[in-house]
Amino acid sequence: MTRISGSSKHLRTSGDPYVKREDGVTEALLITIDGPSGAGKSTAGRALAKRLECNYIDTGALYRGVAYESKRAGIRPNDDEGLKRLCAGLDLSFSIGESGLRLMSGGNDITDSIRSSEIAMDASTVSAQPSVRSYLLTLQRRLAQHKRAVFEGRDMGTVVFPDADVKFYLDASLNIRAKRRYDELRKHSTRNLQEVETDLKKRDEQDRTRALSPLKPAKDAVRIDSSGLTLDEVVDTMIACIR
């Protein structure tokens, strides 16, 4: 199992994806995928990274990780001072094993624990707190120091990596996104489709109207509506843009 915690020694540093400049020199690419919940960012990001043989970083999982740990510590998701103290002692990292990318906190696997609707809503509130954004901004940029990575989230192309080589904004209709999220959650949740859609609509509003780093497409992002596309079609579109 490979641990990814911001140290470059565990990240891929050779191979694709590269781009050849006009002067004939090749350089590594940093690729970002932003968009609302349920648009298929994680699935497409993993598939794209696999096709390109590069690192995939799910930044949304990091915010969920903070939300999960804040709940365990009894800290409200809008308590910026409390979250600042929490982040000072957090040890969030990714591990890559046979089951794919796993989020670790202090050596404990919390991947499955962060996928509830409650944690998702708390993550939206947590992500608006300056202390959390500062903590994770530093971590995310360390992870990207050698590029050769696909970063997926909500402000990757607008705030975290404004100079990314290729930017995508992946979206889909609300009902399609709700159905996808419902299918993902129903194995360990009793929420019905309408409740999931209501939660998504509320989170969309929170993410798009927050004062700090609101969800929006970067001006130079390639916008893709995945509503009527298969996963392969989405990834093929991205590959065509990259190459």
C-alpha positions as CSV (number, residue, x, y, z in Angstrom):
1,M,0.0,0.0,0.0
2,T,1.4,3.4,-1.0
3,R,0.9,6.4,1.3
4,I,0.4,9.8,-0.2
5,S,0.7,12.6,2.4
6,G,2.4,15.4,0.5
7,S,5.8,13.9,0.3
8,S,6.9,13.6,-3.4
9,K,8.6,10.2,-2.9
10,H,5.4,8.3,-3.1
11,L,4.0,10.0,-6.2
12,R,4.5,9.0,-9.8
13,T,7.2,11.1,-11.3
14,S,7.7,9.5,-14.7
15,G,5.6,8.4,-17.6
16,D,2.4,10.0,-19.0
17,P,0.8,12.5,-19.1
18,Y,3.2,14.9,-20.8
19,V,2.8,17.6,-23.4
20,K,5.4,18.6,-25.9
21,R,6.0,22.3,-26.3
22,E,6.9,24.1,-29.5
23,D,10.5,24.0,-28.6
24,G,10.4,20.2,-28.4
25,V,10.7,20.0,-24.6
26,T,8.3,17.8,-22.8
27,E,6.7,18.8,-19.5
28,A,4.4,17.1,-17.0
29,L,0.7,18.1,-16.8
30,L,-1.5,19.2,-13.9
31,I,-5.1,18.5,-14.6
32,T,-8.1,19.7,-12.6
33,I,-11.7,18.6,-12.6
34,D,-14.3,20.7,-10.8
35,G,-18.1,20.5,-10.6
36,P,-21.1,19.9,-8.2
37,S,-21.8,16.8,-6.3
38,G,-23.0,13.8,-8.3
39,A,-21.6,15.1,-11.6
40,G,-19.3,12.1,-11.8
41,K,-16.1,13.9,-11.0
42,S,-14.6,11.1,-8.8
43,T,-15.4,8.3,-11.2
44,A,-14.2,10.2,-14.2
45,G,-11.1,11.5,-12.4
46,R,-10.1,8.0,-11.4
47,A,-10.7,6.6,-14.9
48,L,-8.8,9.5,-16.5
49,A,-5.8,9.1,-14.1
50,K,-5.7,5.4,-14.8
51,R,-5.7,5.9,-18.6
52,L,-2.9,8.5,-18.2
53,E,-1.0,6.5,-15.6
54,C,-0.8,9.4,-13.2
55,N,-1.9,10.3,-9.7
56,Y,-5.5,10.9,-8.8
57,I,-6.3,13.1,-5.8
58,D,-9.9,13.4,-4.5
59,T,-9.8,16.7,-2.7
60,G,-13.5,16.4,-1.7
61,A,-12.5,13.4,0.5
62,L,-10.1,15.7,2.4
63,Y,-12.9,18.1,3.3
64,R,-15.1,15.2,4.3
65,G,-12.2,13.9,6.4
66,V,-12.0,17.2,8.3
67,A,-15.8,17.2,8.7
68,Y,-15.7,13.6,10.0
69,E,-13.0,14.4,12.5
70,S,-14.6,17.6,13.6
71,K,-17.8,15.7,14.4
72,R,-15.9,13.1,16.4
73,A,-14.3,15.9,18.3
74,G,-17.6,17.7,19.0
75,I,-16.6,20.8,17.0
76,R,-19.3,22.5,15.0
77,P,-18.6,22.7,11.2
78,N,-18.8,26.5,11.3
79,D,-16.5,27.0,14.3
80,D,-13.4,28.3,12.5
81,E,-11.3,28.6,15.7
82,G,-12.2,25.1,16.8
83,L,-11.4,23.8,13.3
84,K,-8.1,25.6,13.3
85,R,-7.1,23.8,16.5
86,L,-8.3,20.5,15.0
87,C,-6.4,21.0,11.7
88,A,-3.2,21.7,13.6
89,G,-3.2,18.1,14.9
90,L,-4.7,16.3,11.9
91,D,-2.7,13.8,9.8
92,L,-4.8,13.2,6.7
93,S,-3.2,11.2,3.9
94,F,-4.2,8.9,1.0
95,S,-3.2,5.3,0.6
96,I,-3.4,3.3,-2.6
97,G,-4.0,-0.4,-2.3
98,E,-5.9,-3.2,-4.0
99,S,-9.2,-1.5,-3.2
100,G,-8.1,1.8,-4.7
101,L,-7.6,5.2,-3.1
102,R,-8.3,5.2,0.7
103,L,-8.4,8.2,3.0
104,M,-6.4,7.8,6.2
105,S,-6.6,9.9,9.4
106,G,-3.9,9.2,11.9
107,G,-3.3,5.8,10.3
108,N,-7.0,4.9,10.5
109,D,-9.0,4.2,7.3
110,I,-12.0,6.5,7.3
111,T,-13.0,6.2,3.6
112,D,-16.3,4.5,4.2
113,S,-17.2,6.6,7.3
114,I,-17.1,9.9,5.3
115,R,-19.6,8.9,2.6
116,S,-22.9,9.7,4.5
117,S,-25.2,12.5,3.5
118,E,-24.7,14.1,6.9
119,I,-20.9,14.3,6.5
120,A,-21.4,15.6,3.0
121,M,-23.4,18.5,4.3
122,D,-21.0,19.2,7.1
123,A,-18.1,19.1,4.5
124,S,-19.8,21.9,2.6
125,T,-20.0,24.0,5.7
126,V,-16.4,23.1,6.8
127,S,-15.1,24.0,3.3
128,A,-16.2,27.6,3.8
129,Q,-14.0,28.1,6.9
130,P,-10.7,29.9,6.3
131,S,-8.7,27.7,8.6
132,V,-9.7,24.6,6.8
133,R,-9.1,26.0,3.3
134,S,-5.7,27.2,4.4
135,Y,-4.7,23.8,5.9
136,L,-5.9,21.9,2.8
137,L,-4.5,24.4,0.3
138,T,-1.0,23.8,1.6
139,L,-1.5,20.0,1.6
140,Q,-3.0,20.0,-2.0
141,R,-0.1,22.1,-3.4
142,R,2.5,19.8,-1.8
143,L,0.8,16.9,-3.5
144,A,1.0,18.7,-6.8
145,Q,4.7,19.7,-6.8
146,H,5.7,17.2,-9.5
147,K,2.4,17.7,-11.4
148,R,1.5,14.4,-13.3
149,A,-1.8,14.4,-11.4
150,V,-5.5,14.7,-11.8
151,F,-7.0,16.8,-8.9
152,E,-10.8,16.7,-8.5
153,G,-12.8,19.0,-6.4
154,R,-14.8,22.3,-6.4
155,D,-12.2,25.0,-6.7
156,M,-9.2,23.2,-8.1
157,G,-9.1,25.3,-11.3
158,T,-10.2,28.6,-9.9
159,V,-8.3,28.9,-6.5
160,V,-6.0,26.0,-5.7
161,F,-4.4,25.6,-9.2
162,P,-5.3,28.7,-11.3
163,D,-2.3,27.9,-13.5
164,A,-3.2,24.2,-14.1
165,D,-2.3,23.0,-17.6
166,V,-5.8,21.5,-18.4
167,K,-9.0,22.4,-16.5
168,F,-12.4,20.6,-16.8
169,Y,-15.8,21.5,-15.3
170,L,-18.0,18.5,-15.1
171,D,-21.7,19.0,-14.6
172,A,-25.1,17.1,-15.0
173,S,-28.7,17.8,-14.5
174,L,-29.9,17.8,-10.8
175,N,-32.2,14.7,-11.3
176,I,-29.3,12.7,-13.0
177,R,-26.9,13.7,-10.2
178,A,-29.4,12.7,-7.5
179,K,-30.0,9.3,-9.1
180,R,-26.3,8.7,-9.2
181,R,-25.8,9.7,-5.6
182,Y,-28.8,7.7,-4.5
183,D,-27.4,4.5,-6.2
184,E,-24.0,5.2,-4.5
185,L,-25.6,5.7,-1.0
186,R,-28.3,3.1,-0.9
187,K,-26.0,0.3,0.2
188,H,-25.6,2.0,3.6
189,S,-28.4,4.6,3.8
190,T,-32.1,4.6,4.1
191,R,-32.6,8.0,2.4
192,N,-35.0,7.9,-0.6
193,L,-34.3,9.5,-4.0
194,Q,-36.3,12.7,-3.2
195,E,-34.4,13.2,0.0
196,V,-31.1,12.8,-1.8
197,E,-32.1,15.3,-4.4
198,T,-33.2,17.8,-1.8
199,D,-29.8,17.4,0.0
200,L,-28.0,17.9,-3.3
201,K,-29.9,21.0,-4.1
202,K,-29.2,22.5,-0.7
203,R,-25.5,21.6,-1.1
204,D,-25.4,23.2,-4.5
205,E,-26.7,26.4,-3.0
206,Q,-24.2,26.4,-0.2
207,D,-21.3,25.7,-2.5
208,R,-22.2,28.3,-5.1
209,T,-23.1,31.1,-2.7
210,R,-20.4,30.8,-0.1
211,A,-18.1,33.9,0.2
212,L,-14.9,31.9,0.2
213,S,-14.0,30.0,-3.0
214,P,-17.5,29.5,-4.4
215,L,-18.2,26.7,-6.8
216,K,-18.0,28.0,-10.4
217,P,-16.2,27.0,-13.7
218,A,-12.8,28.5,-14.3
219,K,-12.8,30.9,-17.2
220,D,-10.5,28.7,-19.2
221,A,-12.1,25.4,-18.2
222,V,-13.5,22.9,-20.7
223,R,-17.2,22.4,-19.7
224,I,-18.6,18.9,-20.1
225,D,-22.3,18.0,-19.4
226,S,-22.2,14.3,-18.5
227,S,-26.0,13.9,-18.2
228,G,-26.3,11.8,-21.4
229,L,-22.8,10.5,-21.6
230,T,-21.2,7.2,-20.5
231,L,-18.1,7.2,-18.4
232,D,-16.0,6.2,-21.4
233,E,-17.5,9.0,-23.4
234,V,-16.6,11.5,-20.7
235,V,-13.0,10.3,-20.4
236,D,-12.6,10.1,-24.2
237,T,-13.6,13.7,-24.4
238,M,-11.1,14.7,-21.7
239,I,-8.3,12.7,-23.4
240,A,-9.0,14.4,-26.7
241,C,-8.8,17.9,-25.0
242,I,-5.5,16.9,-23.3
243,R,-3.8,15.5,-26.3
